[in-house]
Amino acid sequence: AQTVTQSQPEMSVQEAETVTLSCTYDTSESNYYLFWYKQPPSRQMILVIRQEAYKQQNATENRFSVNFQKAAKSFSLKISDSQLGDTAMYFCAFLRPNTGNQFYFGTGTSLTVIP
Amino acid sequence: GAVVSQHPSWVICKSGTSVKIECRSLDFQATTMFWYRQFPKQSLMLMATSNEGSKATYEQGVEKDKFLINHASLTLSTLTVTSAHPEDSSFYICSARDFGASGYQETQYFGPGTRLLVL
C-alpha cells in the first residue's frame, strides 16, 4: 500500500515571503501522479498543482512550484510571495493512474499567512 | 479545471431520517466518483468508490446498507445516509475522476462538500 507523509502539522509564513511544505511518500510503483490540494476555511478542496512521475521537470503554477525528487520519494511544495488567501490546509496526495483506485492523502499541513 | 457540484451544502435532520447528497460533474463525464468523510482538522477518509452502472465498492468498516451509493449516470452520483444518527454528523465530500482532453491526465476534482448535522 502507498503511504503519504506530511511531517509538518502546522506552519506559518509572513506575507510576501516564501514557504516550503514537505511531503514524502512510499511506493513500489514507477508510474504515478502526485498532487497538492488546498483546503481553505470554506473546506472546498482546490487543486494546486499536479506532477507526473515520469516527468523530470518540476511542475509550476504561478506562485506555486514543486521540488520532485523521485529517487528520494519527496514532493515538496514551494509557495512564493505568500498571500493572505494562501491560508489553508494543504494536502499532498498520491495516485496510481488508470487503476480506478483512490487517492492516498497525507495528514495535511495547516498553513497560516501572517499579515 | 473541471467543476464538481454537490447538493445540499448543508443539512440538519432528525435522528432516524434519511438524507440524500448529490454529486455532479458539470463539464465532464465521470465514470468513477469517490465519497469521502472528513472530521475536523483531519484528512479525508475514503468511504466508497462509485462506478457508473455498477455497484459501489466500499472501504473496510463502512456499512454499505447505511451509506447507499447510486451512480446512475456519467454525471451524477448520490450518497444516501439511511436512518441517520448523531454519530453520522460529519462533512461529506465527493470527487470525480477526470482524464482531461488528452485522455491521459488523470486528476480528481472535488465538490464543495456537505455538512450533515443529525439531531
Chai-1 contact restraints between the chains, C-beta under 6 A:
chainA,res_idxA,chainB,res_idxB,connection_type,confidence,min_distance_angstrom,max_distance_angstrom,comment,restraint_id
A,R43,B,G113,contact,1.0,0.0,6.0,A-B,restraint_1
A,Q44,B,P112,contact,1.0,0.0,6.0,A-B,restraint_2
A,M45,B,F110,contact,1.0,0.0,6.0,A-B,restraint_3
A,L47,B,G1,contact,1.0,0.0,6.0,A-B,restraint_4
A,P97,B,E106,contact,1.0,0.0,6.0,A-B,restraint_5
A,G100,B,T32,contact,1.0,0.0,6.0,A-B,restraint_6
A,Q102,B,F34,contact,1.0,0.0,6.0,A-B,restraint_7
A,Q102,B,L46,contact,1.0,0.0,6.0,A-B,restraint_8
A,F105,B,S43,contact,1.0,0.0,6.0,A-B,restraint_9
A,F105,B,L44,contact,1.0,0.0,6.0,A-B,restraint_10
A,T107,B,S43,contact,1.0,0.0,6.0,A-B,restraint_11
A,G108,B,S43,contact,1.0,0.0,6.0,A-B,restraint_12
